[in-house]
Amino acid sequence: MSAIPALDFGKLGGIVPVVTQDALSGEILMQGFMDREAWERTLEERVAYYYSRSRGRLWKKGETSGHLQRVVEAWVDCDEDAVLLKVRQEGGGACHTGYRSCFYRRVGSEGLEVVGERRFDPAKVYGEEEPPA
């Protein structure tokens, strides 16, 4: 890629929100954040990188699990302060809790209802440590 499109990282203190969608099905897989380095590496390598607010650092999606997100397309909103990634999700899923999508629960009349199917055991993928958020 020749030039990296600029984003407005100033509105949220150096990060922008990212919605990640399956490129074929349209399913929303997750929502995260990117800092400038994550944005640049994502476009250069065509693999999704994010900025973890809880860990305070850059992380490559799938670096621990092997469940990489191969970037098919990257979209920027009209204000240049939000990103939509369309990806090919590799491995069991995008969610560190073992589901394909982080949006596996629906709000129902009695609270949250699990409607997704767990695809992998997080303890086996991430070991004894807490899965990355």
C-alpha positions as CSV (number, residue, x, y, z in Angstrom):
1,M,0.0,0.0,0.0
2,S,1.4,3.3,-1.0
3,A,0.1,5.9,1.5
4,I,-1.4,5.1,4.9
5,P,-4.7,7.1,5.2
6,A,-4.8,9.5,8.1
7,L,-7.2,9.0,11.0
8,D,-8.2,11.5,13.7
9,F,-6.7,9.9,16.8
10,G,-7.2,13.1,18.9
11,K,-10.8,12.7,19.8
12,L,-10.4,9.7,22.1
13,G,-6.9,10.3,23.4
14,G,-4.9,8.5,20.8
15,I,-7.2,5.7,19.8
16,V,-10.1,5.1,17.4
17,P,-12.9,2.5,17.7
18,V,-12.9,-0.5,15.3
19,V,-15.7,-2.7,14.3
20,T,-14.6,-6.0,12.9
21,Q,-16.9,-7.9,10.5
22,D,-16.7,-11.3,8.7
23,A,-16.0,-10.4,5.1
24,L,-18.2,-13.2,3.7
25,S,-21.2,-13.5,6.1
26,G,-21.3,-9.9,7.4
27,E,-21.4,-11.1,11.0
28,I,-20.0,-8.6,13.5
29,L,-17.1,-10.4,15.2
30,M,-15.9,-7.8,17.7
31,Q,-15.3,-4.2,18.6
32,G,-11.9,-2.9,19.6
33,F,-9.6,0.1,19.4
34,M,-6.6,1.0,17.4
35,D,-3.8,3.5,18.0
36,R,-1.7,4.8,15.2
37,E,0.8,1.9,15.2
38,A,-2.0,-0.7,15.1
39,W,-3.6,1.1,12.2
40,E,-0.3,1.3,10.2
41,R,0.6,-2.3,10.9
42,T,-2.8,-3.6,10.0
43,L,-2.7,-1.9,6.6
44,E,0.9,-2.9,6.0
45,E,0.6,-6.6,7.0
46,R,-3.1,-7.1,6.2
47,V,-3.6,-8.8,9.6
48,A,-5.6,-7.1,12.3
49,Y,-3.7,-5.3,15.1
50,Y,-5.5,-3.5,18.0
51,Y,-4.6,-1.4,21.0
52,S,-5.5,-3.1,24.3
53,R,-6.7,-0.5,26.8
54,S,-6.5,-3.0,29.6
55,R,-2.9,-4.0,28.8
56,G,-1.9,-0.6,27.6
57,R,-0.2,-2.0,24.5
58,L,-0.4,-3.1,20.9
59,W,-1.6,-6.6,20.2
60,K,-1.9,-8.7,17.1
61,K,-5.3,-10.5,17.0
62,G,-4.5,-14.2,17.3
63,E,-1.0,-13.8,18.6
64,T,-1.8,-16.2,21.5
65,S,-4.6,-18.3,20.1
66,G,-3.6,-18.5,16.4
67,H,-7.0,-17.2,15.5
68,L,-5.8,-14.5,13.1
69,Q,-7.9,-12.0,11.3
70,R,-6.8,-11.6,7.7
71,V,-7.9,-8.1,6.5
72,V,-9.9,-8.1,3.2
73,E,-11.0,-4.5,3.4
74,A,-10.5,-1.5,5.7
75,W,-13.2,1.3,5.7
76,V,-13.0,4.7,7.4
77,D,-16.0,6.7,8.4
78,C,-16.8,10.3,7.2
79,D,-15.2,11.9,10.3
80,E,-12.0,9.8,10.0
81,D,-12.3,8.7,13.6
82,A,-13.7,5.1,13.3
83,V,-12.7,2.0,11.3
84,L,-14.6,-1.0,9.9
85,L,-12.4,-4.0,9.1
86,K,-13.8,-6.8,6.9
87,V,-11.8,-9.9,7.7
88,R,-11.4,-13.6,7.1
89,Q,-11.4,-15.0,10.7
90,E,-9.1,-18.0,11.1
91,G,-9.4,-20.6,13.8
92,G,-12.2,-21.1,16.2
93,G,-13.4,-17.6,16.6
94,A,-12.8,-13.9,17.5
95,C,-13.9,-14.0,21.1
96,H,-11.5,-14.8,23.9
97,T,-14.4,-16.5,25.7
98,G,-14.5,-19.2,23.0
99,Y,-17.3,-17.9,20.8
100,R,-17.0,-17.0,17.1
101,S,-18.2,-13.5,17.8
102,C,-17.9,-11.4,20.9
103,F,-21.6,-10.6,20.3
104,Y,-23.0,-14.1,21.3
105,R,-25.6,-12.8,23.8
106,R,-28.9,-11.1,23.1
107,V,-30.8,-8.9,25.5
108,G,-34.1,-10.7,26.2
109,S,-37.0,-10.1,28.5
110,E,-35.2,-11.9,31.4
111,G,-31.7,-10.5,30.7
112,L,-28.9,-11.7,28.6
113,E,-29.5,-14.9,26.5
114,V,-26.6,-16.9,25.1
115,V,-27.5,-17.5,21.4
116,G,-24.0,-18.3,20.1
117,E,-22.3,-21.6,20.3
118,R,-18.9,-21.9,22.0
119,R,-16.3,-22.9,19.4
120,F,-13.2,-23.6,21.6
121,D,-12.2,-24.0,25.2
122,P,-10.4,-20.8,26.3
123,A,-8.4,-22.7,29.0
124,K,-6.9,-25.0,26.4
125,V,-6.1,-22.1,24.0
126,Y,-4.8,-19.6,26.5
127,G,-3.6,-21.9,29.3
128,E,-4.1,-21.1,33.0
129,E,-3.8,-17.3,32.6
130,E,-6.8,-15.2,32.0
131,P,-7.6,-14.9,28.3
132,P,-6.6,-11.5,26.8
133,A,-9.4,-9.0,26.6
